[in-house]
Amino acid sequence: MAIRTQESFSGFIASDPQLSQTWKGDPRFYARVGKEHFRREDDGSFTQTETSYHHLVMFGRSAEHAHARFAKGDNFIAEGYAREVNYERDGQAVESEEFVAKKIGHDTARTRYDVDRTPRRAAEREAVAVEPPTRPAQAPQSAAIGL
């Protein structure tokens, strides 16, 4: 049986994440993300080149979870696909590209965090019983979400 794969994208959250709704009313996560680039030199060392910036979006419950767990500066790895988008800004037609993440998690090579292995449904019931979850302040240790 073949291993089914998807595109991946790793980088850092470059803007404050936003949670909005689609025209259908579904949750939509949006963040401007950065991708650092490096060039390998003849001596085996690496030189950092210009960072590129892109759009990352997620939809549905995954969007809500990502908004609760990610903050500007967080390093991530996402699975999904790139797509072309067309929109209008200041009366001008704009052609662009965005990465649609189906799954996203903190980059374990660059992030320290603790893992909460409580089944998600049990944890959600406890959170609702105590108080609604709030967006955590940016801290050196972040909660992880699975890929």
C-alpha distance (Angstrom), angle and dihedral (degrees) to the residues before:
residue distance angle dihedral
M1 . . .
A2 3.81 . .
I3 3.79 120.8 .
R4 3.80 108.6 -115.7
T5 3.79 111.6 -137.6
Q6 3.78 137.7 -179.3
E7 3.78 135.0 -162.5
S8 3.78 117.7 -79.6
F9 3.77 132.8 -156.1
S10 3.80 127.8 -166.9
G11 3.76 127.5 -171.6
F12 3.78 142.4 101.3
I13 3.81 134.0 -68.8
A14 3.82 103.7 -105.3
S15 3.83 99.8 -179.0
D16 3.77 136.0 37.5
P17 3.82 104.6 -82.3
Q18 3.81 115.2 -112.8
L19 3.78 128.7 -150.2
S20 3.80 115.7 -157.7
Q21 3.80 137.6 144.8
T22 3.78 132.7 -99.3
W23 3.78 119.0 -125.5
K24 3.82 85.9 -94.0
G25 3.82 90.9 55.5
D26 3.81 96.6 -107.6
P27 3.84 118.7 141.2
R28 3.83 114.4 -97.2
F29 3.82 124.3 -166.1
Y30 3.80 117.0 -158.2
A31 3.79 131.6 -178.9
R32 3.75 136.0 160.1
V33 3.80 105.5 -124.9
G34 3.77 133.5 -163.5
K35 3.79 129.8 -141.8
E36 3.79 118.6 -159.9
H37 3.81 115.4 -145.3
F38 3.80 128.9 -156.0
R39 3.79 134.7 -168.2
R40 3.80 120.4 -146.2
E41 3.78 112.2 -130.5
D42 3.81 126.6 -145.1
D43 3.83 90.6 -105.7
G44 3.84 90.9 57.2
S45 3.79 95.6 -104.2
F46 3.80 124.0 120.8
T47 3.79 129.7 -125.6
Q48 3.79 119.6 -157.8
T49 3.80 112.8 -125.5
E50 3.80 130.2 -170.1
T51 3.82 117.4 -41.6
S52 3.81 114.7 -125.8
Y53 3.82 123.8 -146.0
H54 3.79 127.8 -145.0
H55 3.80 143.8 169.4
L56 3.82 120.6 -100.7
V57 3.81 123.3 -169.4
M58 3.81 136.2 177.8
F59 3.77 131.3 -176.2
G60 3.80 139.3 -150.2
R61 3.79 125.9 5.2
S62 3.81 90.2 -21.0
A63 3.80 87.6 62.3
E64 3.81 91.1 53.9
H65 3.81 92.2 48.1
A66 3.82 92.2 48.0
H67 3.81 91.8 49.6
A68 3.81 90.6 52.0
R69 3.81 93.5 49.6
F70 3.81 108.2 34.6
A71 3.78 130.0 72.8
K72 3.78 135.8 175.6
G73 3.81 109.6 -69.9
D74 3.83 96.9 27.3
N75 3.81 116.8 135.2
F76 3.80 114.2 -132.2
I77 3.78 146.3 177.4
A78 3.81 117.1 -148.4
E79 3.79 135.1 -172.5
G80 3.79 121.5 -151.2
Y81 3.79 137.1 78.1
A82 3.81 142.6 -70.4
R83 3.78 120.2 -117.7
E84 3.77 137.3 179.2
V85 3.79 117.3 -113.8
N86 3.78 132.2 -168.3
Y87 3.80 123.8 -159.0
E88 3.78 141.6 149.1
R89 3.81 123.8 -106.6
D90 3.79 121.9 179.6
G91 3.80 90.1 -14.6
Q92 3.80 92.8 -53.9
A93 3.81 125.1 114.6
V94 3.81 110.3 -121.3
E95 3.81 126.2 -162.6
S96 3.78 114.1 -160.7
E97 3.78 144.2 148.3
E98 3.80 130.5 -120.2
F99 3.78 135.2 -174.1
V100 3.80 113.1 -124.7
A101 3.79 106.2 -152.3
K102 3.78 118.1 -154.3
K103 3.82 92.2 177.8
I104 3.79 131.1 16.8
G105 3.78 135.5 179.4
H106 3.76 139.9 168.0
D107 3.82 114.5 -86.1
T108 3.81 103.4 -105.2
A109 3.79 91.5 -156.8
R110 3.82 90.7 61.1
T111 3.81 105.5 26.1
R112 3.81 132.6 69.8
Y113 3.78 114.2 -150.6
D114 3.78 146.3 144.8
V115 3.79 121.7 -115.0
D116 3.81 120.1 -130.8
R117 3.79 106.3 -157.6
T118 3.81 94.7 -175.9
P119 3.82 107.2 128.9
R120 3.81 106.7 -97.1
R121 3.82 95.3 -123.0
A122 3.81 91.8 52.6
A123 3.80 91.6 47.3
E124 3.83 91.4 48.8
R125 3.82 91.5 51.4
E126 3.81 90.5 51.1
A127 3.81 91.8 48.1
V128 3.80 92.2 50.8
A129 3.82 91.3 47.1
V130 3.82 92.5 52.4
E131 3.80 104.1 33.0
P132 3.80 138.6 -49.7
P133 3.81 113.8 -78.0
T134 3.79 116.2 -100.8
R135 3.77 129.9 -155.4
P136 3.83 106.5 -91.9
A137 3.78 120.6 -124.6
Q138 3.77 113.6 -107.8
A139 3.79 106.5 -86.7
P140 3.79 134.7 168.4
Q141 3.81 90.7 -108.8
S142 3.81 117.6 56.2
A143 3.77 131.9 -171.6
A144 3.78 112.6 -107.5
I145 3.76 128.1 -128.8
G146 3.74 121.0 -160.8
L147 3.73 125.9 -107.2
